[in-house]
Each structure stands twice: as C-alpha cells, then as structure tokens.
Amino acid sequence: MTIGPRPRGVLRRSAGAVAAGALALAGLIALPAPAAQADTTAKGDVIANLWEWNWNSIAKECTNVLGPAGYGAVQVAPPSESLKQSSYYWWDVYQPYSYTLNSRFGTATQFASMISACHAAGVKVYTDAVINHTAAQTGTGYDGTTITDKYDTPDWDPSDYHTSADCPTSDLTIQDYSNLTQVQNCELLGLPDLRTGADKVRSGLAAFLNKQIALGVDGFRVDSAKHIPAADLAAVVARLNTTTSGAAPYVFDEVYPGSTPQPSDYYGSGDVLDFTYASKLKSAFLGNVSDLSSLESSGILPAANSVSFVTNHDTERNGLHMSYKDGDSYKLANLFELAYKWSTPTVYSSWQWTQSDQAPPNSAGFVTDTDCSNGWNCLDRDTAVVGMVAWHNAVGSAAVSDWSTKSSSVIGFGRSGAGFFAVNNGSSAATYTFATGMADGTYSNVIDGGASTVTVSGGNASITIPAKGAVAFYNSSYTCTVGCDGGGSGSTSTVTATFDEYASTTSGTDVYVVGSLDALGAWDTSKAVRLSSAGYPIWSGAVSLPINTSFTYKYIKKDSAGNVTWESNANRAAATTTSALSLDNSWNVANTDATDVTFDEYATTDYGTNVYVVGSLPSLGSWNTGDAIPLSSESYPTWRKLVIVPKSTAFTYKYVKKDSSGNVTWESGTNRSYTTGTSSGYTTSDTWK
C-alpha cells in the first residue's frame, strides 16, 4: 500500500482488507468438499504470485507449471465478494462487500477445486487477506450483494468501525501518515476502518480466515497490515486454526514503508514483505549490479522475518519498483532473487497494463482465463525462472560464497559448492573466469533449460554470459520441466513493445497494429494485433518483438464486418533495443509531424470520478466528451497524461470530470489555448476552475 494522499477519484491500491467474514455474523453457508492435503516435501519455499488470475487458471497452472517446476506455494487474489463498478478496475477486489467466496475470480466451488488441484500438485495456497476495512463505495457486488450505507454490510454494523471518537481528523480519513493514531484508526482512502481492537471484530475476522483454512488454504498475505495495530493483528492470528496439513497457517504482512509503524512491530504475527529489498534490486538492475555486494548491509529486513519480491501490483504501477516494462533487466532481478540466499522469494505473474487502474482481462468484470498471451505476462513459467526455481531448491540453505565483481554490470557468486550463478546486466556479451567453489566437471546451464553447459576445472570456469543474461548451474543432469523450448535462454531474444494509439471509433470497430515483423502480422491485416480499448480512446497493447531490430508499422481499424481502414499517414518507424519500448501515437498524425504535450491538471475529485482533457483537435476528441482523454491519477491531486498532437499547431482545450455513471462536469471559464512548436516535451500546468 502507498503512503500519503491518494487519488480520491480512483482507488488505486490494494487498499483492501480481508474484512471480517465471520460465520457468526453472516450465517453459516454450505461449503464445498474439503481439499486434499498439500504434500510439499519435494518442493521449496518459492511463492508464485499469480495476481488476479481466476481460480480455474490457477488450478491449471498448479498442475501444469508450478508443481512440476518445484514452486512451494501460490499466492492468489482476495477470494471474498467485492465491489463491482462499471470500469471493473483491478482495485475492486480490495473493497470487500461480503465474506462469501463467490467473487470475480470464480465461485466458492471453483475456489475449493483450485485449492485441491494445487495441493495435488504439492503446492500450498496463500490468499490475499483484506481485513483492515470494507468497501468505500456503495453499489452491488460480484455475488449480488447490495450496499447502500458503507458502514452497514452483511458482516458488520456501524458500531464495528472506528468513529470520530477514535480518529482525530474531520473527515475520518488519514491526513498525516506520520501520525500512528491516524494511520491505524482513520480511514485509508475513505475505506471504513474496522475496529480491530474489539473482540467481536477479531472473532469475525478470524472466522472468515478459518473458513478458508477449512477449505485447505495454507496461509495469508495480510493486506494493509500497517493500518491494523500490531497487537490487534496478532490477536486475530492467534485465533486461526491449523491448516489441513496440521501446520500453523503461514502469515506475511504488507507493511508499506513509512515513518510509522515499523515492519519490526509485526514480527509477532508473521513475516513482513520487504519493500526495501525490491527497491535495492531496482536501483541495482537499473544502475550497477555490482552494488549488490553490500545488499545484506543496505537496510533490508532480516531474512528470518521477511518475504522478498521484485515488484507487486501497487509498486509496478506507482514506479517504486521494477515491472515487466523494464524488459530483460526485470527478469534478471528475479533470477538474482532466486539465486541469493536470503528470505522467502516470490515471483510475480500478472497482466500487462497501460493505465494504473486498468482491469485484468475480463467479461463483464469477471476475470477470464489466463492464456499467457493477449496481455498476460506469465513470468512464473519462463524457462530461466523455472530453471532458477530448481536451482534455488537444490542449493537450499547453503551460504553465499565466492563472490566476484567483474564490472559494474557483471557479478557472480556461489552457494558453498552447491551451485553457481553469474549475471550480466550489460548490453554486450561478457566472458570472464570465475572461481566457482564447485567440484570439477561439466554442468548444465539451467537458464537455457540445459541447452548449454559449463565446465569447471580446478574450481574455476570460463563463462560467456550473454548480454542482459545469466548462467547458473548446480549439477550435471538438470532436466528442464517447464518452458523447455529455449524461450528462457540467457538473454531473451525478444523485448516488450507497448503500443498506445489515440483513435476514436464507432461501436463495433476496433483498432489494430500491423507492421513489417512477423509478430506484427508481416503487413497481413488478418494477422494484425488487436489493441485493448480498456483506456478508450487510447487503444493499447503489448507485443513481444525481436531485440535490436528496426521495423515499420501502422494502425488500422476493423469493423464488425471485417472492413479495414488504414491510417492515412506514412508508415511509422521504430527500433527495439534490449529494453522495453513504449510507442505513443495518434490516428493520422504521422511521426514526423507529431509532438507531445503532457497535460497537468490539479483537481480534487470524489470516489469514482476521474478527470479528462478534451479539445479542438481530432487527437483531443474534437470537443466530443465521449472521446476525451482520461488523465492518470498516479500523482493525485495532479492528473497527468502525455498526448500526441501535431507540431506547430494552435488549439483550444478544457478539462472535464466524469463520474462512474458517465455524468460530465465541465470546468468553468473560457477555453484554454496552447500552441506547439517544432520540438517536443511540452507541458501544461493547469488548475481546475
């Protein structure tokens, strides 16, 4: 979760809480058959965070990928019923409506079946527990629950929430994140804050979690844990039953960085997610990986009390940590996390996005099956990652040894003779001789699925590490289990290119990108890549393209009858490198004629209301509010968006607000005006009037 004021028009974090689904409060419901007991004797501790995948897809991934690859557990989204609003944003699920287990990810029966399938594959299941709060927005949930008063839900009464007697702010929201009383007794982004010090609330929350444990859930990631007093959270955890395997449930808490409270306050209730660890990896892999030699003394949390990660759904969106958009460097950070001996590691797999609030692929809000294409990003099954999960399990608790810094971009280290890992974050291949600590012999490189080998002689090995690549080995007979098609070789041969195109359309017409590369259809419009309209009128899509490759491309529109309309401008041109590529375009505005204007507007909003810019140019909607450009609330109360417009052009524009029902409010006063020149990087600085 993030610190400080957040967008009121858009709730953008896992501001959720496994809010109390007490059976005693909601009444007993019929539960699916008990799950099979998890057998993880052959597995390690690596957690696959399949964020906002639906239950059927997770069941298949456990069976076909996670189990065979050796993952120890899977972390899944909050399973309770949540807010369902018209834009189906990802953060709906962090606004609990009831503690039934029918959600946007599937039914209670599918949830139980998923747990059984994962257990059969030897994979434990940890759910995201949203227990600090309930929903800020009234409406109807994914199981049909209707809420008209946010302090009166199927599970809770108004007396179960903190009030003005507990929270000193005028509107009950957190205004000072350095004030512990506000952080823990006031409302995070207007989310009703449960009175977790009350015995009734503690019992209700424990009952909700125990209901999941009865189905086979093995543990919980506690969302917004810093907003729950440590003693209250410990009291809830103390009331949890043992799991179906007879063990205590594994609990790890989200304590977002800030002056108060501190992560160490929560060690009594479980481990704590280490945000500093992820920040250090971002600094290293977007800077000098040689800095990792001092990782242990850099302020990261103790290994015995923490869970490490490279990114999560909040921090990949707010820029605190890396994301898939960082290309190979992002994957290398994950490989390092699996190689380095420290805390419990996680691997994050989710979907590609162009706007911070963007919903996962869905049908009327219900998340559709994950197919690891069409916008999904399945890092958990990457050949190199799978190889490193096996490597991680094989080296076990062996200490880091034989550290070698060859350059600012190349490091290598062993694990006391149990395995060796080397990484090259540079832009060209690098060859060095490393002291490995390994016995002499020939070893399979797990990074490419065993396709290549490394020979150790006298404890040393001459290793050529591909650009943006790695080499790792632990025995001579590594057998690839998942993704054994070479897709994870030392340096990936592709990079993600994100296409953002402003294009207004009529109902039934979609926008595609087509171009000179096979991945772009090789100019065959029947093979063009369909872009998502989730951020309409911005159409977006991510495509894997070959690295270090020049290409041409263009956008087209297809109507429901299959008729194709091409842009009228000349072909666009771009080139990939080894880093992710973002391309911002506007329909019929040629690259050579285009410049960019970043619209900055200071505007406060209510929940469900967002800010847009509209103006006299076709690329600004031609004054049609239906084609206005949505601005990002990431820096709320400043709303911001880069827009492609023609060079040397005068235009007028204005800002509007739209609520969740589509009602439009124009700012007052005369139209604003702006004139672009021949350069780029223009920015406005406006305030709602």
C-alpha positions in Angstrom: 0.0 0.0 0.0 1.2 3.5 -0.6 1.8 6.4 1.8 0.4 9.9 1.6 -2.6 11.4 -0.1 -4.0 9.2 -2.8 -6.4 9.8 -5.7 -9.9 10.2 -4.4 -11.4 9.7 -7.9 -9.6 6.4 -8.4 -8.7 4.0 -5.6 -5.5 2.6 -6.9 -4.1 0.2 -4.4 -4.7 -3.0 -2.8 -6.4 -0.8 -0.3 -8.3 -3.8 0.9 -8.9 -5.8 3.8 -9.9 -9.3 4.3 -12.6 -7.7 6.1 -14.4 -9.8 8.6 -16.4 -12.6 7.2 -17.5 -14.1 10.4 -19.7 -17.1 10.1 -21.4 -15.9 13.3 -22.2 -12.6 11.7 -23.1 -13.7 8.2 -24.6 -17.1 9.0 -23.3 -20.5 8.0 -23.1 -21.3 4.3 -22.7 -24.6 2.6 -19.1 -25.3 1.9 -17.6 -27.3 -0.9 -16.0 -30.7 -0.1 -12.7 -30.5 1.9 -9.5 -30.2 -0.1 -6.7 -32.7 -0.4 -3.8 -32.2 1.9 -0.8 -30.5 0.5 2.4 -32.5 0.2 5.3 -30.2 -0.3 8.1 -32.5 0.8 9.7 -32.2 -2.7 9.1 -28.5 -3.1 10.9 -25.4 -2.0 9.7 -22.1 -0.5 9.3 -20.1 -3.7 5.9 -18.4 -3.9 4.3 -17.8 -7.3 2.2 -14.6 -7.0 -0.5 -15.2 -9.7 -2.1 -11.9 -9.1 -5.8 -11.6 -10.1 -5.8 -14.9 -12.1 -9.1 -16.7 -11.9 -9.4 -19.9 -9.9 -9.7 -22.2 -12.9 -6.5 -20.8 -14.4 -4.6 -21.1 -11.1 -5.7 -24.7 -10.8 -4.2 -25.5 -14.3 -1.1 -23.6 -13.5 -0.5 -25.5 -10.3 -1.0 -28.8 -12.2 1.0 -28.0 -15.4 3.6 -25.5 -14.2 4.0 -24.7 -10.5 4.0 -28.3 -9.3 6.4 -29.7 -11.9 8.7 -26.7 -11.6 9.0 -27.0 -7.8 7.2 -23.9 -6.6 6.3 -24.3 -2.9 3.2 -22.1 -2.9 0.9 -19.9 -4.9 -0.4 -16.5 -3.7 -3.9 -15.7 -5.0 -6.1 -12.7 -5.0 -8.7 -11.9 -2.3 -11.4 -14.5 -2.6 -14.3 -12.6 -0.9 -17.1 -10.8 -2.8 -16.2 -7.3 -3.6 -17.4 -4.1 -5.2 -18.4 -4.3 -8.9 -18.3 -1.0 -10.6 -18.7 -0.1 -14.3 -15.0 0.2 -15.1 -14.1 -3.1 -13.4 -10.9 -1.7 -12.1 -8.4 -4.1 -10.5 -8.8 -2.5 -7.1 -12.5 -3.5 -6.9 -11.3 -6.7 -5.1 -9.8 -4.6 -2.3 -13.2 -3.2 -1.4 -14.9 -6.2 0.3 -18.7 -6.4 0.2 -19.2 -9.7 2.0 -17.3 -12.7 3.1 -19.0 -15.1 0.7 -16.5 -16.9 -1.6 -18.2 -16.1 -4.8 -16.0 -13.4 -6.4 -14.9 -12.0 -9.8 -12.4 -14.9 -9.9 -15.0 -17.7 -9.7 -17.4 -19.5 -7.4 -16.8 -20.9 -4.0 -16.8 -24.4 -5.6 -14.2 -23.3 -8.1 -12.1 -21.8 -5.3 -12.2 -25.1 -3.4 -11.4 -27.1 -6.5 -8.4 -24.8 -7.2 -7.1 -25.5 -3.7 -7.5 -29.3 -4.2 -5.7 -29.1 -7.6 -2.8 -27.1 -6.2 -2.4 -29.5 -3.2 -2.5 -32.5 -5.5 0.5 -30.8 -7.3 2.3 -30.3 -4.0 1.7 -26.5 -4.0 0.4 -24.6 -1.0 -2.2 -21.8 -1.3 -1.9 -18.4 0.3 -4.8 -15.9 -0.2 -4.7 -12.1 0.0 -6.5 -11.3 3.2 -8.3 -7.9 3.2 -9.2 -7.5 6.9 -8.4 -3.8 7.7 -11.5 -2.4 6.1 -14.6 -2.8 3.9 -15.7 -1.0 0.7 -15.7 2.8 0.4 -18.1 2.7 -2.5 -21.7 1.6 -2.2 -23.4 -0.4 -5.0 -23.6 -4.1 -5.9 -21.0 -6.7 -5.5 -19.9 -9.6 -7.7 -22.3 -12.0 -5.9 -25.2 -9.6 -6.0 -24.9 -8.1 -2.5 -26.2 -4.5 -2.4 -24.8 -1.9 0.0 -26.4 1.5 0.4 -24.5 2.5 3.6 -20.8 1.8 3.6 -20.9 1.3 7.4 -23.7 -1.4 7.2 -22.7 -4.6 5.4 -23.8 -8.2 5.7 -21.0 -8.9 8.1 -20.7 -5.6 10.1 -22.7 -3.0 11.8 -21.8 0.7 12.2 -20.5 0.0 15.8 -17.8 -2.3 14.3 -15.9 0.6 12.7 -13.7 3.3 14.1 -15.5 6.6 14.5 -14.6 10.2 15.3 -14.1 9.1 18.9 -11.0 7.1 17.6 -9.9 9.2 14.6 -9.0 12.9 15.1 -9.5 14.1 11.5 -12.6 16.0 10.4 -13.5 13.6 7.6 -12.2 10.4 9.3 -9.5 9.9 6.6 -5.8 9.6 7.1 -4.3 13.1 6.5 -0.9 12.6 8.3 0.9 9.3 7.6 3.5 10.1 10.3 0.7 10.0 12.9 0.2 6.5 14.2 -3.3 7.2 15.5 -4.4 8.4 12.1 -2.7 5.6 10.2 -4.4 2.9 12.3 -7.7 4.5 13.5 -8.7 6.6 10.5 -9.8 5.6 7.0 -7.4 4.7 4.3 -8.8 6.4 1.2 -12.2 6.5 2.7 -12.4 2.8 3.3 -14.4 2.1 6.5 -11.8 1.1 9.1 -12.7 -1.9 11.2 -12.4 -1.6 15.0 -9.9 -4.5 15.2 -9.4 -3.9 18.9 -12.9 -5.1 19.6 -13.3 -8.8 20.5 -16.3 -9.1 18.1 -14.3 -7.8 15.2 -11.3 -10.0 16.0 -13.5 -13.1 16.2 -15.3 -12.2 13.0 -12.1 -11.7 11.0 -10.7 -15.0 12.4 -13.9 -16.8 11.4 -13.6 -15.5 7.8 -10.0 -16.7 7.6 -10.8 -20.0 9.3 -13.5 -20.6 6.7 -10.8 -20.5 4.1 -8.4 -22.7 6.2 -11.2 -25.3 6.4 -11.2 -25.5 2.6 -7.4 -26.0 2.6 -5.9 -22.5 2.5 -2.4 -22.7 3.9 -1.7 -19.1 4.7 -2.4 -15.4 4.1 -0.8 -12.2 2.8 -2.3 -9.6 5.1 -3.2 -6.5 3.0 -2.8 -3.0 4.6 -1.3 -4.6 7.7 0.3 -1.4 8.9 -3.2 0.1 9.3 -4.0 -2.6 11.8 -2.4 -2.2 15.3 0.2 -4.9 15.7 -1.4 -6.2 18.8 -4.8 -6.4 17.1 -3.4 -8.4 14.2 -1.5 -10.7 16.5 -4.8 -11.3 18.3 -6.5 -12.3 15.1 -3.7 -14.6 14.0 -3.8 -16.3 17.5 -7.4 -17.3 16.8 -6.6 -19.1 13.5 -6.9 -22.9 13.2 -4.2 -25.2 12.0 -4.3 -26.0 8.3 -5.4 -29.2 6.7 -1.8 -30.4 6.8 -1.7 -29.8 10.6 0.6 -26.8 10.4 0.1 -23.3 11.6 -1.0 -21.1 8.7 1.8 -19.1 7.1 1.2 -15.3 7.5 3.1 -12.5 5.9 2.1 -8.8 6.3 2.1 -5.9 3.9 3.8 -3.0 5.8 4.4 -0.3 3.3 7.4 1.9 4.0 6.8 5.0 6.2 7.8 6.6 9.4 5.3 4.7 11.5 4.6 1.9 12.2 7.8 -0.1 11.5 8.0 -3.6 10.0 9.6 -5.0 13.1 6.4 -4.2 15.0 4.7 -7.0 13.1 7.2 -9.8 13.5 5.0 -11.3 16.3 2.2 -12.1 13.8 4.2 -13.2 10.8 6.8 -12.3 8.3 6.8 -9.0 6.5 7.1 -8.1 2.8 10.4 -6.4 2.3 9.8 -3.3 0.2 13.4 -2.1 0.7 14.7 -5.3 -0.8 12.7 -4.6 -4.0 13.9 -1.0 -4.1 17.6 -2.1 -3.8 17.1 -4.5 -6.7 15.6 -1.8 -8.8 18.5 0.5 -8.0 21.0 -2.2 -9.0 19.4 -3.6 -12.1 18.6 -0.1 -13.5 22.1 1.0 -12.4 25.1 -1.0 -11.2 24.5 -4.7 -10.2 27.9 -4.5 -8.5 26.2 -2.6 -5.7 24.5 -5.9 -4.7 27.7 -7.0 -3.0 26.6 -4.9 0.0 22.9 -6.0 -0.2 22.8 -7.6 3.3 24.0 -4.4 5.0 21.9 -2.0 2.9 18.9 -1.8 5.2 16.8 -4.7 4.0 14.8 -6.6 6.6 16.2 -9.6 8.4 16.0 -12.8 6.4 14.3 -14.7 9.2 11.4 -12.2 9.3 10.8 -11.2 5.7 9.5 -12.2 2.3 11.3 -10.8 -0.7 9.9 -9.6 -4.0 10.9 -7.7 -7.1 7.6 -6.0 -7.7 3.9 -6.2 -6.8 0.6 -4.8 -8.2 1.0 -1.5 -6.4 4.7 -0.8 -6.9 4.9 -1.8 -10.5 2.2 0.9 -11.1 3.4 3.7 -8.9 7.1 3.4 -10.1 8.5 2.4 -6.7 9.8 -0.9 -8.1 10.5 -2.5 -11.5 7.9 -4.0 -13.8 7.8 -6.2 -16.9 8.2 -2.9 -18.8 11.9 -2.9 -17.8 12.5 -5.9 -20.1 15.4 -8.2 -19.5 16.7 -6.3 -16.5 13.4 -7.0 -14.7 13.8 -10.8 -15.4 17.4 -10.7 -14.3 16.4 -9.1 -11.0 14.0 -12.1 -10.4 16.8 -14.6 -11.3 19.1 -12.9 -8.8 16.4 -13.0 -6.1 16.1 -16.8 -6.6 19.9 -17.2 -6.5 20.8 -15.1 -3.5 20.4 -16.7 -0.1 18.0 -14.5 1.9 14.3 -14.6 2.7 11.3 -16.4 1.1 11.3 -15.3 -2.5 8.2 -14.5 -4.7 7.8 -14.5 -8.5 5.1 -12.1 -9.8 2.9 -13.0 -12.8 0.0 -10.9 -13.9 -1.1 -8.9 -16.9 0.3 -6.1 -19.0 -1.2 -2.6 -18.5 -1.1 0.9 -19.9 -3.1 2.7 -17.2 -2.7 2.2 -13.5 -6.3 1.4 -12.8 -6.7 -0.9 -15.8 -8.8 -4.0 -15.2 -7.5 -7.5 -15.8 -8.8 -9.2 -19.0 -12.4 -9.8 -18.2 -16.0 -10.4 -19.3 -18.4 -8.1 -17.5 -15.9 -7.8 -14.7 -15.3 -11.5 -14.2 -11.7 -12.3 -14.9 -11.2 -14.5 -18.0 -8.9 -17.4 -18.3 -5.1 -16.7 -18.3 -3.5 -17.9 -21.6 -0.1 -16.3 -21.1 -0.7 -14.2 -24.2 -3.2 -11.4 -25.2 -1.9 -9.2 -22.4 -1.0 -11.7 -19.7 2.6 -11.8 -18.5 3.5 -15.3 -17.1 7.0 -14.9 -15.7 6.5 -17.9 -13.5 6.8 -20.3 -16.5 9.7 -18.6 -18.2 12.5 -21.1 -18.9 15.1 -19.2 -17.0 12.9 -18.6 -14.0 11.8 -22.3 -13.9 15.5 -23.3 -14.0 16.3 -21.0 -11.1 13.4 -22.3 -9.0 15.0 -25.8 -9.4 18.5 -24.2 -8.6 17.1 -22.4 -5.6 15.5 -25.7 -4.2 18.7 -27.6 -4.9 21.2 -25.3 -3.1 18.9 -25.0 -0.1 20.4 -23.1 2.8 24.0 -23.2 1.6 25.7 -19.9 2.3 26.7 -17.3 -0.4 30.4 -17.8 -1.3 33.0 -17.0 -3.9 31.5 -13.5 -4.7 33.1 -11.9 -7.7 32.5 -8.5 -9.1 33.9 -8.3 -12.7 32.4 -5.0 -13.7 29.6 -2.7 -12.7 27.3 -4.9 -14.9 28.7 -8.4 -14.2 28.8 -10.3 -10.9 29.0 -14.0 -9.9 28.7 -16.0 -6.7 28.4 -19.5 -5.5 26.5 -21.2 -2.7 29.3 -23.0 -0.9 29.8 -25.6 -3.6 26.1 -26.4 -4.1 25.6 -24.1 -7.1 27.0 -21.1 -9.0 25.3 -18.1 -10.6 26.6 -15.3 -12.8 24.6 -12.4 -14.3 25.4 -9.8 -17.0 23.2 -6.7 -17.0 25.3 -5.1 -19.7 24.4 -4.5 -23.4 27.0 -6.9 -24.8 28.2 -10.4 -24.0 30.9 -10.8 -21.4 33.5 -13.5 -20.8 35.2 -13.9 -17.5 36.9 -16.7 -15.5 35.1 -17.3 -12.1 36.2 -19.1 -9.0 33.0 -21.2 -8.6 33.6 -23.3 -5.5 32.1 -26.2 -7.5 33.7 -29.6 -8.0 35.3 -30.2 -11.3 33.0 -31.4 -14.0 30.6 -30.4 -16.7 27.3 -28.8 -15.6 24.0 -28.0 -17.3 23.1 -24.3 -17.6 19.6 -24.1 -16.0 19.0 -20.6 -17.5 18.5 -22.0 -21.0 16.9 -25.2 -19.9 20.1 -27.2 -20.0 20.8 -26.5 -23.7 24.3 -25.3 -22.9 26.9 -26.5 -20.4 29.7 -25.1 -18.2 33.0 -26.9 -17.5 34.7 -26.4 -14.1 38.4 -27.2 -13.9 40.4 -26.6 -10.7 37.3 -24.9 -9.3 37.4 -22.3 -12.0 35.2 -21.8 -15.1 35.5 -19.5 -18.1 31.9 -18.4 -18.7 30.5 -16.3 -21.5 27.3 -14.6 -20.3 25.0 -13.2 -22.9 24.0 -9.5 -22.9 21.2 -9.0 -20.4 21.6 -12.6 -19.5 22.7 -15.1 -16.8 24.3 -18.5 -16.4 23.6 -20.8 -13.5 24.4 -24.5 -12.7 24.2 -26.9 -9.8 24.5 -30.4 -11.3 25.4 -32.2 -14.5 22.0 -33.6 -15.2 19.5 -30.8 -14.8 16.2 -31.7 -16.6 14.0 -28.9 -17.8 10.4 -29.3 -16.6 8.5 -26.3 -18.0 9.1 -24.0 -20.9 11.8 -26.2 -22.5 11.6 -24.5 -25.9 14.6 -22.3 -25.3 12.4 -19.3 -24.6 14.4 -18.5 -21.5 17.9 -18.6 -22.8 20.5 -16.4 -21.2 19.3 -13.2 -22.8 15.7 -13.2 -24.1 15.5 -12.7 -27.8 12.5 -10.5 -27.5 11.5 -7.3 -25.7 8.1 -5.9 -24.9 6.8 -3.1 -27.1 3.8 -1.3 -25.8 1.6 0.5 -28.5 -0.6 3.3 -27.4 -2.8 4.8 -30.1 -5.4 7.6 -29.7 -8.2 6.7 -32.1 -11.9 7.4 -31.8 -14.2 4.7 -33.1 -17.8 3.8 -33.5 -19.4 0.8 -31.8 -18.3 -2.5 -33.2 -15.0 -1.1 -34.6 -11.6 -2.0 -33.1 -8.1 -0.7 -33.6 -5.1 -3.0 -34.5 -1.4 -2.5 -35.1 0.2 -4.2 -38.1 3.8 -4.0 -39.4 6.9 -5.4 -41.0 7.7 -8.0 -38.4 6.1 -11.4 -38.0 5.0 -10.5 -34.5 3.1 -7.6 -36.1 1.5 -9.7 -38.8 4.1 -9.0 -41.5 1.7 -6.5 -43.0 -1.1 -9.1 -43.2 -4.2 -7.3 -41.8 -5.7 -10.7 -40.9 -2.8 -11.2 -38.5 -2.7 -7.7 -37.1 -2.6 -7.4 -33.3 -5.8 -6.2 -31.8 -5.4 -3.5 -29.2 -7.4 -3.1 -26.0 -10.0 -0.4 -25.6 -9.8 -0.5 -21.8 -8.4 3.0 -21.7 -10.6 4.3 -24.6 -10.0 6.4 -26.7 -6.4 5.3 -26.1 -6.1 1.8 -27.6 -3.2 -0.2 -26.1 -1.4 -3.5 -26.5 1.9 -5.1 -25.7 3.8 -7.2 -28.2 7.0 -9.2 -27.9 9.4 -8.1 -30.7 12.9 -9.2 -31.5 15.6 -7.2 -29.7 17.9 -4.7 -31.7 15.5 -4.7 -34.6 14.2 -1.9 -36.8 10.7 -2.1 -38.1 7.8 -0.2 -39.6 4.2 -0.3 -38.5 0.8 1.4 -38.9 -2.6 1.3 -37.2 -5.8 0.1 -38.8 -9.5 -0.1 -37.8 -11.7 -3.1 -38.4 -15.5 -3.0 -38.2 -17.7 -5.9 -37.2 -18.0 -6.9 -40.9 -14.2 -7.1 -41.2 -13.8 -4.0 -43.3 -10.3 -2.4 -42.9 -9.5 1.3 -42.7 -5.8 2.3 -42.7 -4.3 5.4 -41.3 -3.7 8.0 -44.0 -0.1 8.9 -42.9 3.1 7.3 -44.0 4.4 4.1 -42.3 5.7 4.7 -38.8 9.2 3.5 -38.0 10.8 2.4 -34.7 13.6 0.2 -33.4 13.9 -2.1 -30.4 16.9 -2.4 -28.1 17.3 -4.7 -25.1 14.9 -2.6 -23.0 11.2 -2.3 -23.2 9.8 0.1 -25.7 6.8 2.4 -25.5 5.2 4.0 -28.6 2.7 6.8 -28.2 0.8 7.7 -31.4 -2.4 9.4 -32.6 -4.6 8.4 -35.5 -3.5 10.0 -38.8 -0.8 12.1 -37.1 2.5 11.0 -38.7 5.5 10.5 -36.5 7.4 13.3 -38.4 4.5 15.7 -37.9 3.9 14.8 -34.2 5.0 16.3 -30.9 3.9 15.6 -27.3 2.1 17.7 -24.8 1.8 16.4 -21.2 -1.4 17.9 -19.7 -1.0 18.5 -15.9 -4.3 19.4 -14.1 -4.6 20.0 -10.4 -8.1 18.8 -9.5 -9.7 17.1 -6.4 -12.4 14.5 -7.0 -14.8 12.2 -5.2 -14.5 8.4 -5.4 -15.5 7.1 -8.9 -14.8 10.4 -10.6 -11.9 11.0 -13.0 -10.5 13.9 -14.9 -10.2 14.1 -18.7 -8.9 16.6 -21.3 -10.8 17.4 -24.5 -10.2 20.0 -27.2 -10.4 21.3 -30.7 -8.0 18.8 -32.3 -9.1 15.4 -33.6 -6.4 14.0 -31.3 -8.1 15.7 -28.4 -11.6 14.4 -29.2 -12.8 17.4 -31.3 -14.8 18.6 -28.3 -16.6 15.2 -28.0 -16.5 14.3 -24.4 -17.0 10.6 -25.3 -13.6 10.8 -26.9 -11.9 12.8 -24.2 -8.6 11.5 -23.0 -8.5 10.1 -19.4 -5.7 11.5 -17.3 -3.8 9.4 -14.8 -4.3 9.9 -11.1 -0.9 8.5 -10.1 0.2 11.9 -8.8 -3.2 12.9 -7.3 -4.4 15.6 -6.9 -2.4 16.3 -10.1 -3.9 14.4 -13.0 -1.5 13.8 -15.9 -1.3 12.3 -19.4 1.1 12.6 -22.4 -0.8 13.3 -25.6 0.4 13.2 -29.2 -0.6 16.3 -31.2 0.6 18.0 -34.4 3.7 20.2 -34.4 3.4 24.0 -34.9 -0.3 24.0 -34.2 -2.6 26.2 -32.1 -5.5 24.6 -30.4 -8.0 25.1 -27.5 -8.8 22.6 -24.8 -10.6 22.2 -21.5 -10.9 19.7 -18.6 -13.9 17.7 -17.7 -14.8 15.3 -14.8 -16.8 12.1 -15.3 -18.3 10.1 -12.5 -18.9 6.3 -12.5 -22.3 6.8 -14.2 -20.8 8.8 -17.1 -22.1 12.2 -16.0 -19.9 15.0 -17.3 -18.9 18.2 -15.4 -17.1 20.9 -17.4 -14.6 23.2 -15.7 -15.8 26.8 -15.7 -14.4 29.8 -17.6 -13.3 30.2 -21.2 -11.5 27.6 -23.2 -7.8 27.2 -22.6 -5.4 27.7 -25.5 -2.0 26.3 -26.4 0.4 26.4 -29.4 3.0 23.7 -30.1 6.3 24.4 -31.8 8.7 22.1 -33.7 10.4 20.5 -30.7 8.9 18.0 -28.2 8.3 17.7 -24.5 5.7 20.4 -23.9 3.9 20.5 -20.6 0.9 22.5 -19.3 0.4 23.5 -15.7 -3.3 24.0 -15.0 -5.7 24.1 -12.1 -9.4 23.2 -12.2 -11.6 26.2 -12.5 
